[in-house]
Amino acid sequence: MDAVINNSRCIMPYPEVVDSKIDTMGSVACITKYNRFGSIFAIGCLDGRIFLMNQNDIKKTIVKCFTQHTSVIHSLSFSRDSRYLASSAQDMNIIIWDIVEGLPTKFIRCSGVAMHIAFNPRKALQLVSYNLNQTLQVYNTETLNVQCLAYDIPGTGEDNFTCFAFERHGKYIFCGTLKGRIVVYNADNLSLITYFKQGGNHQIKQIWISRKGEFALSNNSDKVLRCYNVISMVNATKGQILEPSNKFSDTVDRRAWAKCAANGSMDYVCGLVQKDHGIFIWERSTGTVVKRLIVNSGNGTTDIQWHPTKPIISTVYKGEVFIWKDPCAENWSGFAPDFTEIEDNIKYREKEGEFDLEDEDASQDMIKKEQAEEEIIDVETLDDNAVYCSSDEEDVPLNDLSLKTGNIWYIPAKIEVDPNEDEEKTEVLLSEQMVLKLQERYKREAPRYQYSN
């Protein structure tokens, strides 16, 4: 309901201005991540710390801090129910955290630095990692068994993996390569399904899959973002050259893109400029640029994330986290359609029978309206909000929040009570010996103050 209200107040379906910056408590931010509801926001830092905050918190207060890593955080991934967070760092470790308890539950020692990790969107027991030595490893988070995805396509030469992404149902794994190929694997048995080639031999740096709909976005080293249909990618014949449905690029300055992202349904696509703190937003259906937003010049952009349900974008530039939003317009007529501004006071004249308990002259429509207002309204039963559902999960029980297996929507904040400035800081604390002496004195003197009737 909150997402519906906020989106209805916003003028545009994409952000236009920098709304705020998040205080990372002196740490240099490197990467950010939203959970699938967009209610929890995670920040990975250069010193290995991970901060968690509630997205709807006006003060943007950090409610959790994880400190087990010893070096820069490279990737973050939430489980489907948002109860667990996986993190990878330069220390060659992958840690799975219990968000509610704030403690690590699993430690995975990798053979190389894990540059990107991701939970299966539908199976929390499957975690895929892309290592710096260009290998993909699939972990079972319960048994910690590992399987490697081998790149054994004939006639590919020195080609190898560079990135990967899960299909939104968790059925397929899309892997990008150095030579501009996309390889499709079955996520269950890790068998090769197909592979196809993009135009040219340009490296694929990132693959983004839409949360709703069947769209995929690839970020290539030739400064072009390409949009594909997921079904056509899976059904492509091996070795085929598959043309994208849309291409997005800066036709004027030919800027390179550090990373790319899109809103939940991929109606709008955004690219993070590599050498400036700026984002370009395109409309997917037409391929036209709808917004160019440049704030600062100079290298330093490292990450971009689009909120799953709202027109909010987070970027990381020179260690600072910026939140981009669309300015919301105040609509007073939404609260009172007959709202008008007056200059002089108006005397209100009471109508006949207006404040009577039973109006004898009231019409039948008014009587029915009053009876309807007296009916008991059910405010406890919750309905599934389609805003937080994917295209095929209308029957998923999202309201089972009390059980340990339910979804986590928000993190309970730890209340820190500051000392009251009005209280004297030099307040004398009574020791145990003084308390015992006072109790004995009270017992001796108590009979003096007892009065008889």
Buried (B, 14 or more C-beta within 10 A) or exposed (E): EBBEEBBEEBEEBBBBEBBEEBBBEEBBBBBBBBBBBBBBBBBBBBBBBBBBBBBBBEEBEBBBBBEBBEBBBBBBBBBBBBBBBBBBBBBBBBBBBEBBEBEBEBEBEBBBBBBBBBBBBBBBEBBBBBBBEBBBBBBEBEEEEBEEBEBEBEEBEEBBBBBBBBBBBBBBBBBBBBBBBBBBBEBEEBEBBBBBBBBEBBBBBBBBBBBBBBBBBBBBBBBBBBBBBBEBBBBBEEBEEBEBBBBBBBEEEEBBBBBBBBBBBBBBBBBBBBBBBBBBBBBBEEBEBBBEBEBEEEEBBBBBBBBBBBBBBBBBBEBBBBBBBBEEEEEEEEEEEEEEEEEEEEEEEEEEEEEEEEBEEEEEEEEEEEEEEEEEEEEEEEEBBEBBBBBEBEEBEBEEEEEEEBBBBBBEBEEEEEEEEEEEEEEEEEEEEEEEEEEEEEEEEEEEEEEEE
